[in-house]
Amino acid sequence: LQARQLWDWLVFVLEGLSFVLIGLQLRTVVGGIEGRSPAELAWAALLLNLLVIAVRLAWVYPGSWLPRRLSPRLRERDPFPGWRTVTVIGWAGMRGVVSLALALAIPTEVADGGPFPERDLVVFLSFSVIVVTLVGQGLTLPLLITRLGVVAPEEDAAAGTARAQARLSEVALARLDALDPEADRVPPELLERLRERYRARLAHLDHQRDAGNQDGAGAYAEVVSELLDAQREELRRLHEQGEVTPEVARRLHHDLDLEEARLERERPGG
């Protein structure tokens, strides 16, 4: 968990620095373009962006359809998602750091020592593609998803997750039953404690499934939410009275936040 959080933080910082670099370089790049008016640059950027978006949309359809057409096993395991989903995938082709890295990797000089022809124009057009796709397509993507009615099968995903969790708990219980306390030198009370933990998990999963089948999942989520609120209030009181240290309070608040996030994912329509 710590490594994943550190990596996410590093990626965020590096991406932020790359876009700061865009802002710092843009004036220099525009100043280095000679013999072209702002109108010409705007038309070139517009045509290139239209071409980039059109090419993306043009290849995602055969790229989604052709492998399933050629492979019956793939078609059976992962059917064609439909043109609406493929359209969303095509519109989500946003350019960012990779495009910037490719543009800036162009050398400033050619082999004989002269300047690389039209390097500043290439970098400028790459900047325009990054801005248009990230801002333009990024802001319009939710609207497109809504208009096309593309929704994730949340209920199927939640049910699949619950089945997998139940199966993992059953495997853990079977493994515990196969252990020999004397050979493994594990106290029987510890093994029984582990069994109770996995049995409780299975009972919780069964309760969630039954609640969902009886349309009671919403009420169940409300009760759990009230319990979390009560625990937060008590933790706040303990912190204010000095009965727990700030470090312990932060850690327990984080655990409650994780539980609430898990509850929101399991909430119907959440």
Backbone torsions as a table, in degrees:
resi	resn	phi	psi	omega
1	LEU	NA	-42.8	179.5
2	GLN	-65.2	-40.9	179.9
3	ALA	-64.4	-40.0	179.7
4	ARG	-65.8	-41.8	178.7
5	GLN	-64.9	-40.2	178.8
6	LEU	-64.6	-42.0	-179.9
7	TRP	-64.9	-43.2	177.3
8	ASP	-59.8	-40.0	179.3
9	TRP	-65.6	-41.8	179.6
10	LEU	-64.6	-42.0	178.3
11	VAL	-61.9	-42.3	179.0
12	PHE	-61.5	-44.3	-179.2
13	VAL	-65.2	-45.0	-178.5
14	LEU	-65.3	-40.3	177.9
15	GLU	-66.2	-38.9	177.1
16	GLY	-62.7	-42.0	177.7
17	LEU	-64.1	-36.1	-179.6
18	SER	-64.9	-38.3	179.8
19	PHE	-77.2	-28.4	169.7
20	VAL	-62.6	-39.4	177.5
21	LEU	-61.8	-37.7	176.6
22	ILE	-59.0	-48.1	-179.3
23	GLY	-62.8	-37.9	-178.7
24	LEU	-72.2	-31.8	-175.3
25	GLN	-89.6	-17.9	-170.7
26	LEU	-62.4	-44.6	-179.4
27	ARG	-63.4	-41.8	179.0
28	THR	-63.8	-41.3	-178.5
29	VAL	-66.6	-45.1	179.8
30	VAL	-63.5	-38.7	178.4
31	GLY	-66.6	-25.0	-180.0
32	GLY	-83.0	-9.7	178.5
33	ILE	-84.0	117.3	-176.7
34	GLU	-109.6	146.7	174.2
35	GLY	77.5	14.1	179.6
36	ARG	-130.1	132.0	-179.6
37	SER	-81.0	161.6	175.8
38	PRO	-56.7	-34.0	178.9
39	ALA	-66.2	-41.9	178.1
40	GLU	-63.1	-41.6	178.3
41	LEU	-64.0	-39.1	179.9
42	ALA	-65.6	-42.1	178.5
43	TRP	-65.7	-41.3	178.8
44	ALA	-62.3	-42.5	179.0
45	ALA	-65.2	-40.6	-179.9
46	LEU	-63.9	-47.2	-179.0
47	LEU	-64.0	-41.4	-179.9
48	LEU	-64.6	-41.6	179.9
49	ASN	-66.1	-40.4	175.7
50	LEU	-61.4	-40.0	179.1
51	LEU	-65.9	-43.7	-179.3
52	VAL	-61.8	-45.4	-178.9
53	ILE	-67.0	-40.5	-179.0
54	ALA	-66.0	-41.1	179.5
55	VAL	-64.2	-41.7	177.5
56	ARG	-58.8	-48.6	-179.8
57	LEU	-65.7	-31.5	-176.4
58	ALA	-71.8	-31.3	-176.1
59	TRP	-96.8	-16.8	-179.5
60	VAL	-70.8	-28.7	179.3
61	TYR	-67.5	-55.8	175.4
62	PRO	-65.1	-30.9	177.7
63	GLY	-65.2	-27.7	177.1
64	SER	-88.0	-32.1	-174.1
65	TRP	-88.4	-43.0	-171.6
66	LEU	-63.6	-46.8	178.9
67	PRO	-59.6	-36.2	178.7
68	ARG	-72.7	-29.8	176.5
69	ARG	-68.6	-37.0	-176.7
70	LEU	-85.0	-22.6	-174.8
71	SER	-121.2	104.5	177.3
72	PRO	-61.8	-34.0	-180.0
73	ARG	-65.8	-42.7	176.7
74	LEU	-65.0	-39.2	-179.3
75	ARG	-65.2	-35.2	179.3
76	GLU	-74.8	-40.9	-177.7
77	ARG	-75.0	-37.2	-175.8
78	ASP	-138.9	86.3	-177.3
79	PRO	-62.7	164.2	178.1
80	PHE	-60.6	127.1	-172.9
81	PRO	-72.8	-13.3	-177.8
82	GLY	103.5	155.0	-173.1
83	TRP	-67.9	-28.6	-179.9
84	ARG	-65.8	-47.3	179.1
85	THR	-64.0	-40.7	179.5
86	VAL	-64.9	-37.0	177.2
87	THR	-62.7	-42.1	177.1
88	VAL	-62.6	-41.9	177.6
89	ILE	-60.8	-42.1	179.3
90	GLY	-65.7	-39.4	-179.7
91	TRP	-72.2	-19.8	-178.9
92	ALA	-84.0	11.7	-179.9
93	GLY	-79.1	73.1	-177.0
94	MET	-90.9	142.3	-178.9
95	ARG	-103.5	146.7	-177.5
96	GLY	-150.7	-118.0	-170.9
97	VAL	-64.4	-36.4	-178.0
98	VAL	-64.5	-44.0	177.6
99	SER	-61.8	-40.8	178.4
100	LEU	-63.8	-42.8	179.8
101	ALA	-63.6	-40.1	178.8
102	LEU	-64.7	-41.6	-178.8
103	ALA	-66.8	-44.7	-178.6
104	LEU	-73.2	-15.7	177.9
105	ALA	-77.0	-9.3	176.9
106	ILE	-65.3	128.2	-178.0
107	PRO	-65.4	151.9	178.9
108	THR	-79.2	-20.4	-178.9
109	GLU	-131.2	153.3	174.7
110	VAL	-91.9	-176.5	-172.6
111	ALA	-62.3	-35.3	-177.8
112	ASP	-84.8	4.7	177.0
113	GLY	97.0	-7.0	179.5
114	GLY	-79.9	165.1	-179.5
115	PRO	-69.7	146.3	177.3
116	PHE	-67.1	125.1	-174.5
117	PRO	-66.7	130.9	174.1
118	GLU	60.8	26.3	179.0
119	ARG	-63.0	-44.6	-179.3
120	ASP	-62.3	-35.5	178.3
121	LEU	-66.2	-41.5	179.3
122	VAL	-62.5	-44.4	179.9
123	VAL	-64.3	-41.6	179.3
124	PHE	-62.1	-45.0	180.0
125	LEU	-65.7	-34.2	175.5
126	SER	-64.9	-41.5	175.2
127	PHE	-57.4	-44.2	-178.0
128	SER	-64.3	-38.8	178.6
129	VAL	-64.5	-40.8	179.4
130	ILE	-62.5	-46.6	-177.8
131	VAL	-66.4	-46.6	-176.3
132	VAL	-65.5	-44.5	-176.9
133	THR	-72.3	-41.5	-179.1
134	LEU	-70.4	-46.6	-177.0
135	VAL	-81.8	-53.1	-176.6
136	GLY	-65.5	-58.9	-179.3
137	GLN	-69.3	-35.0	-179.2
138	GLY	-63.6	-42.3	-178.9
139	LEU	-75.1	-27.8	-178.2
140	THR	-91.9	-9.3	-178.7
141	LEU	-61.6	-45.3	177.7
142	PRO	-60.1	-37.8	178.4
143	LEU	-64.4	-41.9	178.9
144	LEU	-63.5	-42.6	179.3
145	ILE	-61.1	-41.2	179.8
146	THR	-67.6	-44.1	-178.4
147	ARG	-63.6	-39.3	-178.4
148	LEU	-83.0	-10.9	178.7
149	GLY	71.1	32.3	179.0
150	VAL	-85.3	118.5	179.8
151	VAL	-130.4	149.6	177.8
152	ALA	-80.1	142.5	177.7
153	PRO	-74.4	75.0	-173.9
154	GLU	-63.1	-41.0	-177.8
155	GLU	-65.3	-41.7	178.0
156	ASP	-64.5	-41.2	179.6
157	ALA	-65.1	-42.0	179.2
158	ALA	-64.6	-41.4	178.7
159	ALA	-64.6	-40.9	177.8
160	GLY	-64.2	-39.0	177.4
161	THR	-63.6	-43.9	179.4
162	ALA	-62.9	-41.8	178.6
163	ARG	-62.6	-42.7	179.9
164	ALA	-65.0	-42.0	178.9
165	GLN	-63.4	-40.3	178.5
166	ALA	-64.7	-40.8	-179.9
167	ARG	-65.3	-39.7	178.0
168	LEU	-63.9	-39.9	177.9
169	SER	-65.5	-39.6	177.5
170	GLU	-63.7	-40.2	177.6
171	VAL	-63.6	-41.2	178.9
172	ALA	-63.6	-41.7	178.2
173	LEU	-64.9	-40.9	178.0
174	ALA	-62.7	-39.2	178.3
175	ARG	-66.2	-39.7	177.6
176	LEU	-63.5	-39.6	179.4
177	ASP	-66.8	-27.0	-179.0
178	ALA	-82.9	-12.1	-178.4
179	LEU	-72.9	145.3	174.8
180	ASP	-103.5	108.9	-176.2
181	PRO	-57.4	-35.7	-178.7
182	GLU	-72.2	-43.2	-179.1
183	ALA	-68.7	-40.4	-178.5
184	ASP	-85.8	-6.4	178.6
185	ARG	54.6	45.0	177.6
186	VAL	-110.4	127.9	178.8
187	PRO	-58.4	136.5	-178.3
188	PRO	-59.5	-33.3	-178.7
189	GLU	-66.2	-31.5	176.5
190	LEU	-69.7	-39.8	177.2
191	LEU	-63.2	-41.0	179.5
192	GLU	-66.1	-34.5	177.3
193	ARG	-64.8	-40.2	177.1
194	LEU	-65.2	-40.9	178.4
195	ARG	-60.1	-43.7	179.9
196	GLU	-62.3	-36.3	179.7
197	ARG	-63.0	-46.6	-177.8
198	TYR	-74.6	-30.8	174.1
199	ARG	-65.3	-40.5	177.8
200	ALA	-63.8	-38.5	177.8
201	ARG	-63.8	-43.4	177.8
202	LEU	-62.7	-41.5	178.9
203	ALA	-63.1	-38.4	178.5
204	HIS	-64.8	-42.5	179.3
205	LEU	-65.3	-40.3	177.9
206	ASP	-64.1	-38.5	179.4
207	HIS	-65.4	-40.9	178.1
208	GLN	-62.4	-42.3	-180.0
209	ARG	-65.1	-43.1	178.7
210	ASP	-65.0	-39.8	178.9
211	ALA	-63.5	-39.5	178.8
212	GLY	-67.5	-38.2	179.6
213	ASN	-69.2	-28.0	-177.9
214	GLN	-99.1	15.5	-179.8
215	ASP	58.0	30.5	179.7
216	GLY	-107.4	7.8	-177.5
217	ALA	-64.8	-34.9	179.9
218	GLY	-64.7	-44.5	178.9
219	ALA	-65.8	-38.7	177.9
220	TYR	-61.1	-43.4	179.4
221	ALA	-63.7	-37.1	179.2
222	GLU	-64.7	-40.7	179.5
223	VAL	-64.1	-45.6	180.0
224	VAL	-63.1	-38.4	178.0
225	SER	-62.5	-40.6	177.1
226	GLU	-64.2	-38.3	177.6
227	LEU	-63.4	-41.4	178.5
228	LEU	-64.1	-40.9	177.9
229	ASP	-62.3	-41.6	179.1
230	ALA	-64.0	-39.3	178.5
231	GLN	-66.9	-37.6	177.6
232	ARG	-63.9	-43.2	-179.7
233	GLU	-62.7	-42.2	178.8
234	GLU	-67.4	-38.9	178.2
235	LEU	-64.9	-38.0	176.5
236	ARG	-63.1	-40.2	178.6
237	ARG	-65.4	-43.0	179.1
238	LEU	-62.8	-37.7	179.2
239	HIS	-67.9	-43.4	-178.6
240	GLU	-65.7	-32.3	180.0
241	GLN	-87.1	0.2	176.8
242	GLY	77.1	17.1	-179.8
243	GLU	-82.0	-16.9	173.6
244	VAL	-132.6	148.6	180.0
245	THR	-75.7	160.0	177.2
246	PRO	-58.3	-35.7	179.6
247	GLU	-63.6	-44.9	178.5
248	VAL	-64.6	-40.4	179.6
249	ALA	-62.3	-43.5	179.5
250	ARG	-63.5	-41.5	-178.7
251	ARG	-65.6	-41.9	179.7
252	LEU	-70.6	-36.0	174.1
253	HIS	-61.2	-39.8	178.8
254	HIS	-63.4	-41.2	178.1
255	ASP	-62.9	-40.9	177.8
256	LEU	-66.1	-36.5	177.3
257	ASP	-64.3	-40.5	177.8
258	LEU	-63.4	-41.8	179.0
259	GLU	-63.9	-39.1	179.0
260	GLU	-68.5	-38.8	176.9
261	ALA	-63.3	-39.4	177.3
262	ARG	-65.3	-38.1	178.2
263	LEU	-64.7	-40.1	-179.8
264	GLU	-65.3	-36.1	177.4
265	ARG	-67.2	-33.9	-177.2
266	GLU	-86.5	-14.1	-177.7
267	ARG	-65.6	135.1	178.9
268	PRO	-58.7	127.5	-179.5
269	GLY	77.9	5.8	-177.5
270	GLY	-85.1	NA	NA
